[in-house]
Structures are given as structure tokens and as C-alpha cells.
């Protein structure tokens, strides 16, 4: 933005604020004639504003006439909308054409709000000369659906629309299409993951934790919703780190949609939504669309409110929980930077200056000495740990190393506890229920196993006696046949064709061989002993019976079912393969780009303030 243009806009804003304060309506008499809309700006008004605002009188007249014409145009457009139903939308398109020419286009589109997103995209495709499927349309921070009417998606007369042009050449267009398809696959995989979490499927290793890193105990449905939101957010952050800004913004907006489905009580327990708002506005900045998107202001307010709830206005809450606040300071620095940039584009100079100076002071506190970082890394710690450790201890190398060691120990303890909780819950699920409908007591079960009883026998005895340990011991003594029952704890074991062949070679049916091997987790010897003892016939398991309820044989259903499970596993692994393993990864900001933007916008603000004061 040219400095002279910005200064002019700032002056126009001052004139507009003065008109509003004095309730002067330039589109009405005496400033506009009632019969032919001609203007009549009094010279006395121009001289008064010139004297008070320190702007030449002839420029004041030009500004007043410009504001008068703009007001008349808006009134005309509103009347036209009321008569015809055609809304006028302001479209800001950004991207690149095939010849690498940057697209920075503002279009005005007239369209019925009963039209669909697809209809609007077709119009923009013709205007911009780009294929329709290379365009993504965003309004009020939401991606416009192609199949719904515009009015259903909060698009109104006068709405500002952001249009992302996803391609600049035929080769890059194909790549961008793949990215969009990948995003849709990401959403489907994330939904699959959240469904497993909602069903308490402990084959899925995912934890939702509070600021201290402790897992949150959430109802299944809420856990499912938050898992989907957080997964999409993390995928968006991965794209952001790779500088794939368009893809990142689309994923982050999908995450925003899911976060909004979560209860307010959940969102106050974690800082994820606040960080998401920062990431979305950062994408706006990278796409050079901060000034055109009014929801950037609202997102930053939401982010600030959430940080204050989570960390305290001066980070006192996070300091009490974690013993330090240096790492979270990076988020406050980014918040104040973005608040300053948005305020600048909205011509709030004093506010922009205040926020940017805060960001400057915070950035100074966050800077890490490269020599000290090297010293920490020489002790065997990685760069991320070193940077976070030095920030947490104000650059003290000795304390930083101690801090890193303590964080590692704390993380190991939490992971150990979480792993044990997951193990206990899985066992409880595998052991089943007693005669009265209670879950088998895992502690009593493990006591019996420690006494030397088989796992199958211990579980069966407790089920029969409704978790009475003394009665269970009597049952085990009176019924030695229970000692041969298989392990009830389900383990994922791949039964190979070679295993089945070994059992079949001894004269047993292939289906029975497979069934026995499943019961004994692939142990061929135990499978043979069980088949001999049971006369070559084993009853089907409950899982097997349910899979073959349609009338097919057990082994005919096992294949497709197994393949479906394997496909789901691969899909989820692909989803989480590039996600960060450390819960504090989002705090590890190098701050290089932030420093560049801070320098740029501080210079702009200082220049404007200097020109205003002279």
C-alpha cells in the first residue's frame, strides 16, 4: 500500500468520523438536492474541517464530495436490491495466472441470493478467465458450499467475498486439484479417527490434554467432535509450515467449522481454538487479504479472550501451572503483531502502534542467543527443545538444560500413566461382564493371574461369581476344566497360511484350525491341544458369529472384514504420519517471519505518525 494513499485514506476516515459525530448526512438536503441529486457542499463547512483537521480546504471539499457520491451509490444499490432481489457482492480475488502474473483483482458481482455457490463460482470463472474448479470462495471465514444457496450461507447484500485462485499453470493446476482432493481425504480420515475415539477404540493413540499436558476426561461425543477439529487443525499447521498457504487456509477453516460444534466448556479447557484463530489470520496476512476481511478483527478478539482465560492477562495462570511462561509468550507476541497489522489496515494508528510496540518488546524477550542454543544442543538436545528451554528460562543455559530434563521426565510420566490407563480400559473391555451386568474387576483379575491361574480361568471365575474373589477361588478349585480356557485379552495377531497349514496337516478342518489359532494368538501347539481335547470342533466366537450372521461361513467373511480394518488402519496412519508428536510443537516458533512483518509494519506506522504530526 502506497504511503500517500494510506495517508489519504486516514484523512478520509477522520472526515467520516467528524460527519458521523455531527450527524451530517451528505446524501440529504441541503448537501444533496432532492430533485436531481446534485451536490451543494457549503464552503463554511470545508473551512471549518480544514482548520480543525489540518487539511487543505480544497482537499476537504474533494473528500466530502467523494463521500457524498459513495453514499448515493450505496443507496441506489440498496434500492436496486430491494426491487430486483439482486445483491451486490464485493469480490477480492488473489493468486497467479499461467504466466506467473499475480492476481489482485476486486470485482463487483450482482447475483440473486437464492443462487448457489456453484452459480457464483461460474460468474467469477468467466470474469477471471480461470477454470471454475480452480476457485475457492470464502465469506465471513467460511468456505462457500457449491450446492447450497448463498443466503443459506450468510451471504448478504454488500458482503465481502474472498476468492482463492488455486492454479497458475496447467501443471500447477493439477497439483492444486490434488491438494483439494487430499484435503477431502484428510477430512474423511479425520472423521474415521474421531469415530474410533468416540467409540473408545483404544487401538487409536490420540490424547486430548489441558495446558498441563494431562488428558481431559470427555464424554465420547464431545471427544469425537474435538478430535476431528484438532486433527484438521494440525493438518492445516503442517501445510502452513510447508508454506502451502492456500491448502492450509482451507484445512484451518474446516477445523474452525468443527470447533464451533464443541461446547464452550471444552474450548475453555484448551487453547487450541485461540491458536486456530491466530493461524487463520496469519494465512490472511500471507495471502495479503488482511484489510479486506473484517472477520480477522473478530478472530483476534476471540483468540485474546481465550488466551486470557487459559494463561491469564499477564501469563500468571500458565506460570502457576507450568512454572514458567516464556514459551506461551510467543503466542502473545504473534497475537499482538497481528492485532497491530489489522488495526493499521483499519486505520486505527494509535492502536496499531500500541500493539506493535508490545510485540516488539515480547519479541526482544523471546530472541534466543545462537551460541547458547549451540551449547544446549551440544548436550544432546534437539533445536526445538533448546529453543523452548532457553525461552522458558530467560536464556540461562544451565537452567534451560535442567528445564528440558524435567520436561522430558514429566512427559514420560504422563505417557506412562496414559499407557497404563489405556491398557486397563482395554483389558476391562476384553474381560466382559459378570452375571449381574458389571464389568469384571481388573484388579481382582490380575490378582488371580499373579497367583498362577490362567487368564481365561481367572476371567471366567470372576464373571460367574460377580467379582467375589473368595468365591472365584472356590470355583477354580472345583472346576479345573476352566484352567484350559483361552486368554480373554484380545491381541491383534496375523494368522498366516503357514500356521493354518501346520494344523491342517494334523488332520483338522481349516475353519477349525483358524478358529483355534485365533483363540491362542497364533500358538500352533496350544491350538492343536485344544482341538484334540474338544474333539476337533470349536464353537464360533461372538465376533465371528456376528460377522457371519448373513449366512456365510466364518472364513469367507473374515477376509473382506480384515481388509476393511486394514484399510482403515492405513488411512489413519497416513493421516497422522506427518503430525507433530510433541504437544508443544505449536509453541516452537522461530519468529523469523514475525520479525520481518514487525519491522515492516512498525516502519509504516512510524512514517504515518510522523507525517501526521508534521
C-alpha positions in Angstrom: 0.0 0.0 0.0 1.5 3.4 -1.1 2.2 5.7 1.9 0.4 8.7 0.2 -2.6 6.6 -0.5 -2.7 5.3 3.1 -2.4 8.9 4.4 -5.3 10.0 2.2 -7.4 7.1 3.4 -6.6 8.1 7.0 -7.7 11.7 6.3 -10.9 10.5 4.7 -11.6 8.4 7.8 -11.2 11.4 10.1 -13.6 13.4 7.9 -16.1 10.5 8.0 -15.8 10.2 11.8 -16.4 14.0 12.1 -19.5 13.7 9.9 -20.9 10.9 12.0 -20.2 12.7 15.3 -22.2 15.7 14.0 -24.8 13.5 12.4 -24.4 15.2 9.0 -26.0 13.2 6.1 -24.4 14.3 2.9 -27.0 12.4 0.8 -29.8 14.6 2.1 -30.7 18.3 1.6 -29.1 20.8 1.9 -26.0 18.9 0.8 -27.8 17.0 -1.9 -30.7 18.4 -3.9 -33.9 16.5 -3.6 -34.8 16.6 -7.3 -31.6 15.7 -9.2 -29.0 14.6 -6.6 -26.7 17.4 -7.3 -24.2 18.3 -4.6 -24.0 21.5 -2.5 -21.1 21.4 -0.1 -21.0 24.7 1.9 -17.7 26.5 1.8 -18.0 27.2 5.6 -18.1 23.5 6.3 -14.9 22.9 4.3 -13.1 25.7 6.0 -14.2 24.6 9.5 -13.0 21.0 8.8 -9.8 22.3 7.2 -9.0 24.3 10.3 -9.8 21.5 12.8 -8.3 18.6 10.9 -5.3 20.5 9.5 -6.1 19.5 5.9 -6.3 22.0 3.0 -9.9 23.2 2.3 -9.9 22.1 -1.4 -8.9 18.6 -0.3 -11.7 18.6 2.3 -14.2 19.5 -0.5 -12.9 16.6 -2.6 -13.3 14.2 0.3 -16.8 15.4 1.1 -17.9 15.1 -2.5 -16.4 11.6 -2.7 -18.2 10.5 0.5 -21.5 12.1 -0.8 -21.2 10.2 -4.1 -20.3 7.0 -2.3 -23.4 7.3 0.0 -25.7 7.9 -3.0 -24.3 4.9 -4.8 -24.9 2.6 -1.8 -28.4 3.9 -1.5 -29.0 3.3 -5.2 -27.6 -0.3 -4.9 -29.8 -0.9 -1.8 -32.9 0.3 -3.7 -32.0 -1.9 -6.7 -31.6 -4.9 -4.4 -35.0 -4.3 -2.8 -36.6 -4.0 -6.3 -34.8 -6.8 -8.2 -33.5 -9.1 -5.4 -30.0 -8.9 -6.9 -27.4 -8.5 -4.2 -24.1 -6.7 -4.9 -21.1 -8.6 -3.6 -17.5 -7.2 -3.5 -15.1 -9.9 -4.6 -11.4 -9.9 -3.8 -9.5 -12.5 -5.9 -5.9 -13.4 -5.2 -3.5 -15.9 -6.8 -1.4 -16.2 -10.0 -2.2 -16.6 -13.7 -0.5 -19.1 -16.0 2.2 -16.5 -17.0 3.1 -16.0 -13.3 1.3 -12.7 -13.3 -0.1 -12.1 -9.8 -3.9 -11.8 -9.4 -5.0 -8.9 -7.2 -8.5 -8.2 -8.5 -11.5 -6.5 -7.0 -14.8 -7.4 -8.7 -18.4 -6.3 -8.1 -20.9 -9.1 -8.8 -24.7 -8.8 -9.0 -26.4 -12.0 -8.1 -29.6 -13.4 -6.6 -29.0 -14.7 -3.1 -31.2 -17.7 -4.0 -28.4 -18.8 -6.4 -25.9 -21.4 -5.3 -22.2 -21.2 -4.6 -21.7 -23.0 -7.9 -23.5 -20.2 -9.8 -21.3 -17.5 -8.1 -18.2 -19.6 -8.9 -19.2 -19.7 -12.6 -19.6 -16.0 -12.8 -16.1 -15.5 -11.2 -14.6 -18.1 -13.5 -15.8 -16.1 -16.6 -14.6 -12.8 -15.1 -11.2 -14.0 -14.1 -10.6 -16.2 -17.1 -9.8 -19.2 -14.9 -11.4 -22.7 -14.7 -14.2 -22.8 -12.2 -12.9 -25.8 -10.3 -9.7 -23.9 -9.5 -11.5 -21.3 -7.4 -12.4 -21.5 -3.7 -14.8 -18.9 -2.4 -14.7 -17.7 1.3 -17.3 -15.5 3.1 -17.2 -14.5 6.8 -14.5 -17.0 7.4 -16.3 -20.0 5.9 -15.7 -21.8 2.6 -18.8 -21.4 0.4 -20.5 -24.7 -0.4 -21.2 -25.2 -4.1 -24.6 -26.9 -3.5 -26.3 -24.5 -1.1 -28.0 -21.2 -1.7 -25.9 -18.1 -0.9 -28.5 -16.8 1.5 -28.2 -20.1 3.5 -24.5 -19.4 3.9 -24.8 -16.0 5.5 -24.0 -14.2 2.2 -25.8 -10.8 2.2 -26.1 -7.8 0.0 -22.8 -5.9 0.4 -20.9 -8.9 1.7 -17.1 -9.0 1.0 -16.0 -12.3 -0.6 -12.5 -13.7 -0.8 -11.8 -15.8 -3.9 -8.7 -18.1 -3.8 -7.3 -18.9 -7.3 -5.8 -22.3 -6.8 -3.8 -22.6 -10.0 -1.4 -20.6 -12.1 -0.5 -23.1 -14.9 -1.7 -26.4 -16.2 0.9 -28.3 -14.2 0.3 -26.4 -11.1 -3.5 -26.6 -11.6 -3.2 -30.4 -11.5 -1.2 -30.2 -8.3 -3.7 -27.8 -6.7 -6.5 -30.2 -7.6 -4.7 -33.0 -5.9 -4.3 -30.8 -2.8 -8.0 -30.2 -2.7 -8.7 -33.9 -3.1 -6.1 -34.6 -0.4 -7.9 -32.2 1.9 -11.2 -34.0 1.3 -9.4 -37.4 2.0 -8.0 -35.8 5.1 -11.4 -34.8 6.3 -12.7 -38.4 5.8 -9.8 -39.9 7.5 -10.2 -37.4 10.4 -13.8 -38.4 10.7 -12.8 -42.1 10.8 -10.3 -41.3 13.5 -12.8 -39.3 15.5 -15.4 -42.1 15.2 -12.9 -44.5 16.7 -12.1 -42.1 19.5 -15.8 -41.6 20.1 -16.3 -45.3 20.4 -13.4 -45.6 22.9 -11.4 -47.7 20.4 -8.0 -47.9 22.2 -6.1 -49.1 19.1 -6.1 -45.4 18.3 -3.3 -43.5 20.0 -4.6 -40.0 20.5 -4.9 -37.8 23.6 -6.7 -34.5 24.3 -4.9 -32.7 27.1 -5.2 -29.5 29.0 -2.4 -26.9 29.4 -0.6 -29.1 31.9 -0.5 -32.0 29.4 -2.9 -34.0 31.4 -5.6 -35.9 29.4 -9.1 -34.5 29.6 -11.9 -36.8 30.5 -14.6 -36.1 28.0 -17.9 -37.8 27.0 -17.4 -39.8 23.8 -19.4 -37.5 21.5 -17.5 -34.4 22.7 -14.2 -36.2 22.4 -15.1 -37.2 18.9 -16.0 -33.6 17.9 -12.9 -32.2 19.4 -10.6 -34.9 17.9 -11.9 -34.1 14.4 -11.4 -30.3 14.9 -7.9 -30.7 16.4 -6.8 -33.2 13.7 -7.9 -30.9 10.9 -6.1 -28.0 12.7 -2.9 -29.9 12.9 -3.0 -30.9 9.3 -3.5 -27.2 8.4 -0.5 -26.3 10.6 1.6 -28.8 8.7 0.7 -27.2 5.4 1.4 -23.8 6.9 4.9 -24.8 7.9 5.4 -26.1 4.3 4.3 -22.6 3.0 1.3 -24.2 1.3 -0.9 -21.3 2.4 -4.0 -21.9 0.2 -4.2 -25.5 1.3 -3.6 -24.5 4.9 -6.4 -22.0 5.0 -8.9 -24.4 3.6 -8.0 -27.0 6.2 -8.0 -24.4 9.0 -11.5 -23.2 8.0 -12.7 -26.8 8.1 -11.2 -27.1 11.6 -13.0 -23.9 12.6 -16.3 -25.3 11.5 -15.8 -28.4 13.7 -14.6 -26.4 16.7 -17.8 -24.3 16.6 -19.7 -27.6 17.2 -17.9 -28.1 20.5 -19.3 -26.9 23.8 -17.9 -23.7 25.3 -16.8 -25.5 28.4 -14.5 -27.7 26.3 -12.9 -24.8 24.4 -12.1 -23.0 27.7 -10.1 -26.0 28.9 -7.8 -26.0 25.9 -6.1 -23.2 23.9 -6.4 -24.9 20.5 -9.2 -22.6 19.3 -7.3 -19.5 20.1 -4.2 -20.8 18.2 -6.5 -21.7 15.3 -7.8 -18.1 15.1 -4.2 -16.9 15.0 -3.3 -19.4 12.3 -6.3 -18.3 10.1 -5.4 -14.6 10.4 -1.8 -15.4 9.6 -3.0 -17.1 6.4 -4.9 -13.9 5.5 -1.8 -11.9 6.0 0.3 -14.3 3.9 -2.3 -14.0 1.1 -2.3 -10.2 1.5 -6.0 -10.1 2.4 -6.0 -8.7 5.9 -7.5 -5.4 5.1 -10.4 -6.9 3.1 -11.6 -9.4 5.7 -13.5 -8.0 8.7 -13.6 -11.3 10.5 -9.8 -11.0 11.2 -10.6 -8.5 13.9 -13.2 -10.8 15.5 -11.0 -13.8 15.3 -8.2 -12.0 17.1 -10.6 -10.8 19.8 -11.7 -14.4 20.3 -8.1 -15.5 20.5 -7.2 -12.9 23.0 -10.2 -13.8 25.2 -9.2 -17.5 25.1 -5.6 -16.8 26.0 -6.6 -14.7 28.9 -8.9 -17.5 30.2 -6.2 -20.1 29.6 -3.0 -18.2 30.6 -4.1 -15.1 32.5 -3.8 -11.5 31.3 -0.1 -11.4 32.2 0.6 -15.2 31.8 0.3 -15.6 35.5 -2.0 -18.6 35.2 0.3 -20.6 32.9 3.2 -19.7 35.2 1.4 -21.2 38.1 0.5 -24.4 36.2 3.9 -24.9 34.4 6.3 -22.9 36.5 7.3 -20.7 33.5 5.6 -18.7 30.8 8.3 -18.0 28.2 7.0 -20.5 25.6 3.4 -19.1 25.7 4.8 -15.6 25.3 5.5 -16.5 21.7 1.7 -16.8 21.1 1.1 -13.4 22.8 3.7 -11.9 20.6 2.1 -13.2 17.4 -1.3 -12.1 18.7 -0.1 -8.5 19.3 1.7 -8.4 15.9 -1.5 -9.5 14.1 -3.6 -7.1 16.1 -1.3 -4.3 15.2 -1.3 -5.2 11.5 -5.1 -5.5 11.3 -5.5 -2.2 13.3 -3.2 -0.5 10.8 -5.2 -1.7 7.8 -8.4 -0.4 9.6 -6.7 3.0 10.0 -6.5 2.7 13.8 -3.0 4.1 14.0 -2.6 4.7 17.8 -4.0 1.2 18.5 -1.7 -0.3 15.8 1.3 1.4 17.3 0.5 0.2 20.8 0.1 -3.5 19.7 3.2 -3.4 17.6 5.3 -1.9 20.4 4.1 -4.7 22.7 5.0 -7.3 20.0 8.4 -5.7 19.7 9.1 -5.9 23.4 7.9 -9.5 23.5 10.0 -10.4 20.5 13.1 -9.0 22.2 12.4 -11.2 25.3 11.9 -14.3 23.0 15.1 -13.9 21.0 17.4 -16.9 21.6 21.2 -16.4 21.5 22.6 -18.8 18.8 25.7 -19.5 20.9 23.6 -20.5 23.9 21.4 -22.7 21.6 24.5 -24.4 20.3 25.7 -25.1 23.9 22.4 -26.7 24.8 22.4 -28.8 21.6 25.9 -30.0 22.3 24.5 -31.6 25.4 22.4 -33.9 23.2 19.2 -32.0 23.0 17.5 -31.0 19.7 17.0 -27.5 18.4 13.3 -27.4 19.4 14.0 -28.4 23.0 16.9 -26.0 23.2 14.9 -23.0 21.9 11.9 -23.7 24.1 14.1 -24.3 27.1 16.1 -21.1 26.7 12.9 -19.1 26.3 11.4 -20.7 29.4 14.4 -19.7 31.5 15.2 -16.3 30.0 18.3 -17.6 28.3 20.0 -19.3 31.2 21.8 -22.3 29.7 22.1 -24.3 33.0 18.5 -23.7 33.9 17.4 -24.5 30.3 19.1 -27.9 30.4 17.5 -28.6 33.8 14.2 -27.5 32.4 14.4 -29.8 29.4 15.3 -32.8 31.6 12.3 -32.1 33.8 10.0 -31.7 30.8 11.2 -35.0 29.4 10.6 -36.7 32.8 7.2 -35.1 33.2 6.3 -36.2 29.6 7.5 -39.8 30.3 5.4 -40.0 33.5 2.3 -38.7 31.7 2.8 -41.1 28.8 3.3 -44.0 31.3 0.1 -43.1 33.1 -1.8 -42.7 29.9 -0.5 -46.0 28.5 -1.5 -47.8 31.8 -5.0 -46.3 31.7 -5.4 -47.4 28.1 -4.2 -50.9 28.9 -6.6 -51.2 31.9 -9.5 -50.0 29.9 -8.8 -52.4 27.0 -8.5 -55.3 29.4 -11.8 -54.3 31.1 -13.4 -54.2 27.7 -12.0 -57.7 26.8 -13.0 -59.4 30.1 -16.7 -58.8 29.5 -19.4 -58.6 32.2 -20.5 -60.6 35.2 -23.8 -62.3 35.6 -25.3 -59.1 37.1 -24.0 -56.9 34.2 -21.0 -55.4 36.0 -17.6 -55.2 34.3 -15.1 -57.7 35.5 -12.8 -56.1 38.1 -9.4 -55.8 36.5 -7.5 -55.6 39.8 -9.1 -58.9 41.1 -8.4 -60.5 37.7 -4.7 -59.5 37.8 -4.5 -60.8 41.5 -5.7 -64.2 40.3 -3.3 -64.2 37.4 -0.5 -63.4 39.8 -1.4 -66.4 41.9 -0.7 -68.6 38.9 -4.1 -69.1 37.4 -4.6 -68.7 33.6 -6.1 -65.5 32.3 -9.1 -67.3 30.8 -9.8 -69.1 34.0 -9.5 -66.0 36.2 -11.9 -64.0 34.0 -14.5 -66.9 33.8 -14.4 -67.3 37.6 -15.0 -63.6 38.3 -17.8 -63.5 35.8 -19.5 -66.4 37.4 -19.1 -65.0 41.0 -19.9 -61.4 40.3 -16.4 -60.2 41.2 -16.2 -62.1 44.5 -12.6 -63.1 45.0 -13.1 -65.9 47.6 -16.0 -67.5 45.6 -13.9 -67.2 42.5 -11.1 -69.2 44.2 -13.6 -71.9 45.1 -14.9 -72.1 41.6 -11.4 -72.5 40.2 -10.7 -75.3 42.7 -14.0 -77.1 41.9 -13.8 -76.7 38.1 -10.3 -77.5 36.9 -11.7 -77.5 33.3 -11.7 -73.7 33.4 -7.9 -73.8 33.5 -7.9 -74.6 29.8 -9.9 -71.5 28.7 -8.0 -69.2 26.3 -6.7 -65.8 27.1 -9.6 -63.3 27.0 -7.4 -60.3 26.3 -7.7 -59.7 22.5 -4.5 -59.3 20.7 -4.0 -58.4 17.1 -2.3 -61.4 15.6 -1.8 -62.1 12.0 -2.7 -65.8 11.4 -0.6 -66.9 8.4 -1.4 -69.5 5.9 1.7 -71.4 7.1 0.2 -71.6 10.7 -3.1 -72.9 9.4 -1.3 -75.4 7.1 0.6 -76.9 10.1 -2.7 -77.5 12.0 -4.5 -78.8 8.9 -1.6 -81.2 8.3 -2.5 -82.9 11.6 -6.0 -83.8 10.1 -8.1 -80.8 11.3 -10.6 -78.7 9.3 -9.2 -75.4 8.0 -12.0 -73.4 9.6 -11.4 -75.1 13.0 -7.7 -74.6 12.6 -8.1 -70.9 12.0 -10.5 -70.6 14.9 -8.1 -72.4 17.3 -5.2 -70.3 16.2 -7.2 -67.1 16.9 -8.1 -68.3 20.4 -4.4 -68.9 21.2 -2.9 -65.9 19.5 -1.2 -67.9 16.8 0.3 -70.6 19.1 0.2 -73.7 17.0 0.9 -76.2 19.8 -1.8 -74.8 22.1 -4.2 -74.7 19.1 -3.6 -78.4 18.4 -4.0 -79.4 22.1 -7.4 -77.5 22.2 -8.7 -79.2 19.1 -7.7 -82.7 20.4 -9.3 -82.0 23.7 -12.5 -80.6 22.2 -12.9 -83.4 19.5 -11.9 -81.2 16.6 -14.9 -78.9 16.9 -14.7 -75.4 18.5 -17.7 -73.1 18.9 -17.5 -69.8 17.0 -16.6 -66.6 18.9 -19.1 -63.8 19.3 -17.2 -61.6 16.9 -17.1 -64.4 14.3 -20.8 -65.1 14.7 -21.7 -61.5 14.1 -19.6 -61.3 11.0 -21.2 -64.5 9.6 -24.8 -63.7 10.5 -25.7 -63.3 6.9 -25.3 -67.0 6.3 -21.8 -67.0 5.0 -19.1 -69.2 6.5 -16.8 -67.6 9.1 -13.7 -67.7 7.0 -15.5 -66.2 3.9 -16.4 -63.1 5.9 -13.0 -62.8 7.7 -11.2 -61.7 4.5 -13.2 -58.6 3.5 -13.7 -57.6 7.1 -10.0 -57.8 7.7 -9.2 -55.8 4.6 -11.6 -53.1 5.7 -10.0 -52.9 9.0 -6.5 -52.8 7.4 -7.7 -50.0 5.0 -8.9 -48.0 7.9 -5.6 -48.5 9.8 -3.6 -47.4 6.7 -5.9 -44.4 6.2 -5.5 -43.2 9.8 -1.7 -43.8 9.7 -1.5 -41.7 6.5 -3.5 -39.0 8.3 -1.3 -38.8 11.4 2.1 -39.7 9.8 3.1 -36.0 9.4 1.5 -34.7 12.6 3.9 -33.5 15.3 4.5 -36.0 18.1 5.1 -33.3 20.8 2.2 -31.4 22.3 4.3 -28.2 22.5 5.2 -28.2 18.8 2.8 -25.3 18.1 4.8 -23.1 20.6 8.1 -23.7 18.8 8.1 -20.6 16.6 11.4 -19.4 15.0 9.8 -15.9 14.8 11.8 -15.0 11.7 8.8 -14.2 9.5 7.1 -12.5 12.5 10.2 -10.3 12.9 10.1 -9.3 9.3 6.4 -8.3 9.4 7.0 -6.4 12.7 9.8 -4.4 11.1 7.8 -3.6 8.0 4.6 -2.5 9.8 6.4 -0.6 12.6 8.1 1.4 9.8 4.8 2.1 8.1 3.1 3.2 11.4 6.0 5.4 12.4 6.0 7.0 9.0 2.3 7.7 9.1 2.5 9.1 12.6 5.5 11.3 11.6 3.6 12.7 8.6 0.5 13.3 10.7 2.4 15.2 13.3 4.3 17.5 10.8 
